[in-house]
């Protein structure tokens, strides 16, 4: 800048970490004041619990630093392993946005996947529950979402701003694993197959043409939704004895009233990071 000087600062002995300025240094012309380095650092005092240690003669090496890994004694945090066996539907599931007990095995909340924490594992104020079942050729996912009864649900369909829910699925029963399928739905009935998981556009169009979604407002403090996803649309083989598909799975609901993301398995980030989620 305008008042800078490009010159050697003339340290006393930079090679030995003595960065005091010599009397001839150009910094004095800029108005620098001498730093009282002799008075900086530890000093003897009656209140000290121990004597001042001698200076450490070691210096940081200029070459590459070789780190030892894993660190001796370091124990990685325990990863939550979640694997759930999904039942076969006893009756036909009608996609009308209502979790009917007759269609969802009694809609027993104890048999639902609980969504009581956010992406970081912190408890949410308004939890959700999700039921998952199949009929041999189609996968069904049903949500029941608690929300603030004093606030209306969103009427528009903006992900991350309006009330919404998400299902993320990846077939890992084959090599290589299938694409991550991300389905997003809203209380107004709009839904979409997102590209967030990296699925190709041709697959997204196929899912959009064959899958089905519906949502309904249950009462002032709840709304429900249902999905039907044909397994053939995502190249998932139908379940057979001794050959059950293995799917990485996660479910998320965004609560616009509290700006919370309730998630089945906390991923520490995006819910469609199914490699950090559970398995059905």
HELIX and SHEET records of a PDB file:
HELIX    1   1 UNK A   14  UNK A   16  5                                   3    
HELIX    2   2 UNK A   26  UNK A   30  5                                   5    
HELIX    3   3 UNK A   37  UNK A   39  5                                   3    
HELIX    4   4 UNK A  105  UNK A  107  5                                   3    
HELIX    5   5 UNK A  109  UNK A  111  5                                   3    
HELIX    6   6 UNK A  201  UNK A  210  1                                  10    
HELIX    7   7 UNK A  231  UNK A  234  5                                   4    
HELIX    8   8 UNK A  274  UNK A  276  5                                   3    
SHEET    1   A 2 UNK A  11  UNK A  13  0                                        
SHEET    2   A 2 UNK A  18  UNK A  21 -1                                        
SHEET    1   B 3 UNK A  87  UNK A  88  0                                        
SHEET    2   B 3 UNK A 123  UNK A 134  1                                        
SHEET    3   B 3 UNK A 113  UNK A 117 -1                                        
SHEET    1   C 5 UNK A  87  UNK A  88  0                                        
SHEET    2   C 5 UNK A 123  UNK A 134  1                                        
SHEET    3   C 5 UNK A 138  UNK A 146 -1                                        
SHEET    4   C 5 UNK A 222  UNK A 230 -1                                        
SHEET    5   C 5 UNK A 212  UNK A 219 -1                                        
SHEET    1   D 5 UNK A 191  UNK A 194  0                                        
SHEET    2   D 5 UNK A 181  UNK A 186 -1                                        
SHEET    3   D 5 UNK A 164  UNK A 171 -1                                        
SHEET    4   D 5 UNK A 247  UNK A 255 -1                                        
SHEET    5   D 5 UNK A 260  UNK A 263 -1                                        
SHEET    1   E 5 UNK A 191  UNK A 194  0                                        
SHEET    2   E 5 UNK A 181  UNK A 186 -1                                        
SHEET    3   E 5 UNK A 164  UNK A 171 -1                                        
SHEET    4   E 5 UNK A 247  UNK A 255 -1                                        
SHEET    5   E 5 UNK A 278  UNK A 279 -1                                        
END                                                                             
